Amino acid sequence: MEIPIENKEITFLLADDHSIVRHGMAFTINEIFPNATIHHTSSLQKVVEEVTSKEIEIAIIDAHFPDGNSIHILSDIKNAKPNIKILIFSGLEEELHALKFINAGANGFLSKLSEEEEVRQALLSIANKGEYISAVSQNLLVKFANDPNSMNPLHHLTKRELQIAEMYADGFGNLEIANNLDIKQNTVSTIKKNIFDKLKIENLVELIDIIKTHHKI
């Protein structure tokens, strides 16, 4: 007789630099899978090390760590353990970021703003089916099938906005950008606001990450 999924001894890895997030997720996992083994790490650098040194079946990983973006290690994880299931658990805007993580090798994307029931459904789905595709992600996949450019938020920018976004990513300030492009500094500020609004971001750190992640897509 097959063991019900809730009673199986699944081994999880929780990777998040906030301990309260890890412990909250661990509590939910233990409620659903009482026999689960749960490993923790707060460092992106140690995620691959944990995956390769332990028999991890499901890795729940934040998108951002102080030492980098987890999208850049997904291929390393999959190469090391092809059968591992990866659920990205992030506070990033799902509509902007879910597809790029799924395209990079994640088996699902779950927003940290999700209600408890959705978190439970995501855990059950990733354990049972090997993936979790939310309603938002499903819509994005359909949209991407019809328009591949939709996965890249930079395609929403005008040529000038993209040019200035790249300059910000290269470390230029408003005055330097204005001087280089021979435009007024307040024009640069206005364009910066437009860039932030279109990309639904709030700071240059997020902009730099989007540029690094999407510019070659």
Secondary structure per residue as TSV (DSSP state, phi and psi in degrees):
chain	resnum	aa	ss	phi	psi
A	1	M	-	360.0	132.8
A	2	E	-	-71.9	138.3
A	3	I	-	-74.3	130.0
A	4	P	-	-56.3	143.7
A	5	I	G	-56.2	-34.3
A	6	E	G	-65.8	-23.4
A	7	N	G	-98.7	-2.8
A	8	K	S	-74.1	153.8
A	9	E	-	-91.0	76.5
A	10	I	-	-82.4	139.3
A	11	T	E	-104.7	121.2
A	12	F	E	-107.6	153.2
A	13	L	E	-121.5	125.1
A	14	L	E	-106.0	116.7
A	15	A	E	-120.2	107.3
A	16	D	-	-159.8	140.3
A	17	D	S	-80.3	-3.0
A	18	H	-	-106.1	114.3
A	19	S	H	-63.3	-32.1
A	20	I	H	-65.0	-33.3
A	21	V	H	-68.6	-45.8
A	22	R	H	-61.9	-44.2
A	23	H	H	-70.7	-33.2
A	24	G	H	-65.7	-43.5
A	25	M	H	-67.1	-39.1
A	26	A	H	-61.6	-38.5
A	27	F	H	-62.0	-44.8
A	28	T	H	-66.1	-41.5
A	29	I	H	-60.2	-45.3
A	30	N	H	-64.3	-31.6
A	31	E	H	-66.3	-40.4
A	32	I	H	-84.4	-42.0
A	33	F	-	-122.2	82.5
A	34	P	T	-58.7	-24.8
A	35	N	T	-96.0	10.5
A	36	A	-	-69.9	148.5
A	37	T	E	-106.2	130.5
A	38	I	E	-124.3	122.4
A	39	H	E	-104.9	150.0
A	40	H	E	-122.9	147.3
A	41	T	E	-150.1	146.6
A	42	S	-	-109.9	4.8
A	43	S	-	-122.7	132.7
A	44	L	H	-60.9	-39.1
A	45	Q	H	-59.3	-30.6
A	46	K	H	-90.8	-5.4
A	47	V	H	-62.4	-52.0
A	48	V	H	-62.3	-39.3
A	49	E	H	-60.7	-43.4
A	50	E	H	-65.2	-43.4
A	51	V	H	-64.0	-40.5
A	52	T	H	-78.7	-25.3
A	53	S	H	-95.6	-13.7
A	54	K	S	-127.9	158.9
A	55	E	-	-85.0	66.5
A	56	I	-	-76.4	129.9
A	57	E	S	-100.6	-37.3
A	58	I	E	-131.6	123.8
A	59	A	E	-110.8	124.5
A	60	I	E	-108.8	111.6
A	61	I	E	-125.5	136.3
A	62	D	-	-71.1	158.0
A	63	A	S	-77.4	-36.2
A	64	H	E	-122.6	137.7
A	65	F	E	-129.3	160.1
A	66	P	T	-56.8	-26.8
A	67	D	T	-100.3	15.3
A	68	G	E	143.6	-177.4
A	69	N	E	-101.8	130.1
A	70	S	G	-67.5	-16.6
A	71	I	G	-59.0	-28.5
A	72	H	G	-77.9	-8.9
A	73	I	G	-112.2	-2.1
A	74	L	H	-61.3	-40.9
A	75	S	H	-66.1	-35.8
A	76	D	H	-64.1	-41.4
A	77	I	H	-63.9	-46.3
A	78	K	H	-67.4	-34.4
A	79	N	H	-67.5	-37.7
A	80	A	H	-74.7	-40.3
A	81	K	-	-136.6	83.8
A	82	P	T	-57.3	-27.0
A	83	N	T	-91.3	-3.6
A	84	I	-	-67.3	146.3
A	85	K	E	-106.7	130.5
A	86	I	E	-116.3	123.5
A	87	L	E	-113.7	117.6
A	88	I	E	-81.6	124.4
A	89	F	E	-117.6	103.7
A	90	S	E	-140.3	155.7
A	91	G	S	-89.8	0.2
A	92	L	S	-68.0	155.3
A	93	E	-	-62.0	116.7
A	94	E	H	-60.9	-41.0
A	95	E	H	-62.8	-27.4
A	96	L	H	-91.4	-28.4
A	97	H	H	-118.6	-19.1
A	98	A	H	-58.3	-47.4
A	99	L	H	-65.0	-35.6
A	100	K	H	-66.4	-34.1
A	101	F	H	-73.3	-40.4
A	102	I	H	-64.3	-42.3
A	103	N	H	-63.7	-29.4
A	104	A	H	-83.2	-8.0
A	105	G	T	130.0	-6.2
A	106	A	-	-70.3	149.9
A	107	N	S	-95.6	2.4
A	108	G	E	175.3	163.1
A	109	F	E	-135.7	125.3
A	110	L	E	-125.4	126.7
A	111	S	E	-75.5	141.9
A	112	K	T	-70.9	-9.1
A	113	L	T	-88.5	0.5
A	114	S	-	-65.9	147.9
A	115	E	-	-70.1	159.5
A	116	E	H	-56.4	-39.2
A	117	E	H	-64.5	-36.6
A	118	E	H	-68.7	-37.0
A	119	V	H	-61.0	-44.3
A	120	R	H	-62.0	-44.2
A	121	Q	H	-63.6	-37.6
A	122	A	H	-64.7	-42.7
A	123	L	H	-65.0	-43.0
A	124	L	H	-65.5	-40.2
A	125	S	H	-66.7	-44.4
A	126	I	H	-67.0	-32.0
A	127	A	H	-77.2	-39.6
A	128	N	H	-82.3	-48.3
A	129	K	T	-103.4	-13.4
A	130	G	S	82.4	8.8
A	131	E	-	-159.0	159.7
A	132	Y	B	-137.9	111.0
A	133	I	-	-115.8	106.0
A	134	S	-	-69.9	169.8
A	135	A	H	-60.0	-38.8
A	136	V	H	-62.9	-47.2
A	137	S	H	-65.4	-36.8
A	138	Q	H	-60.2	-44.6
A	139	N	H	-63.4	-38.1
A	140	L	H	-66.2	-39.4
A	141	L	H	-64.2	-39.9
A	142	V	H	-64.9	-43.9
A	143	K	H	-63.2	-40.9
A	144	F	H	-66.6	-36.8
A	145	A	H	-61.6	-35.4
A	146	N	H	-84.7	-26.3
A	147	D	-	-148.0	91.0
A	148	P	G	-55.0	-27.6
A	149	N	G	-67.7	-15.7
A	150	S	G	-66.4	-19.4
A	151	M	G	-74.1	-19.6
A	152	N	-	-104.3	105.5
A	153	P	G	-62.3	-20.2
A	154	L	G	-66.9	-20.0
A	155	H	G	-69.8	-11.1
A	156	H	G	-80.7	-13.2
A	157	L	S	-88.0	149.5
A	158	T	-	-73.4	169.4
A	159	K	H	-58.4	-43.0
A	160	R	H	-67.4	-42.2
A	161	E	H	-62.7	-41.3
A	162	L	H	-65.1	-40.4
A	163	Q	H	-59.1	-45.9
A	164	I	H	-70.9	-37.5
A	165	A	H	-59.3	-42.4
A	166	E	H	-64.0	-37.0
A	167	M	H	-68.1	-39.7
A	168	Y	H	-60.5	-43.4
A	169	A	H	-63.7	-28.2
A	170	D	T	-83.8	-0.2
A	171	G	T	98.7	5.6
A	172	F	-	-74.8	145.7
A	173	G	-	-96.8	176.9
A	174	N	H	-57.1	-45.4
A	175	L	H	-64.9	-42.5
A	176	E	H	-64.3	-40.5
A	177	I	H	-64.9	-44.4
A	178	A	H	-60.2	-44.3
A	179	N	H	-66.7	-40.6
A	180	N	H	-67.3	-36.3
A	181	L	H	-98.4	-1.2
A	182	D	T	56.2	48.2
A	183	I	-	-129.8	167.7
A	184	K	-	-73.1	150.7
A	185	Q	H	-65.3	-36.5
A	186	N	H	-69.6	-24.8
A	187	T	H	-66.6	-40.8
A	188	V	H	-61.7	-43.2
A	189	S	H	-62.2	-40.5
A	190	T	H	-64.3	-43.5
A	191	I	H	-65.7	-38.2
A	192	K	H	-59.8	-43.6
A	193	K	H	-62.2	-41.4
A	194	N	H	-62.5	-40.8
A	195	I	H	-61.1	-49.6
A	196	F	H	-60.9	-41.0
A	197	D	H	-65.2	-45.6
A	198	K	H	-65.7	-37.6
A	199	L	H	-88.9	-5.4
A	200	K	T	57.6	47.9
A	201	I	-	-123.5	169.1
A	202	E	-	-123.7	-10.4
A	203	N	S	-152.8	170.8
A	204	L	H	-69.6	-28.2
A	205	V	H	-60.8	-44.5
A	206	E	H	-65.8	-38.3
A	207	L	H	-63.4	-46.0
A	208	I	H	-60.4	-40.0
A	209	D	H	-64.2	-42.8
A	210	I	H	-64.2	-42.2
A	211	I	H	-60.6	-46.8
A	212	K	H	-65.2	-36.7
A	213	T	H	-79.3	-40.1
A	214	H	H	-107.6	-12.6
A	215	H	T	-60.7	-28.6
A	216	K	T	-100.1	3.3
A	217	I	-	-73.6	360.0
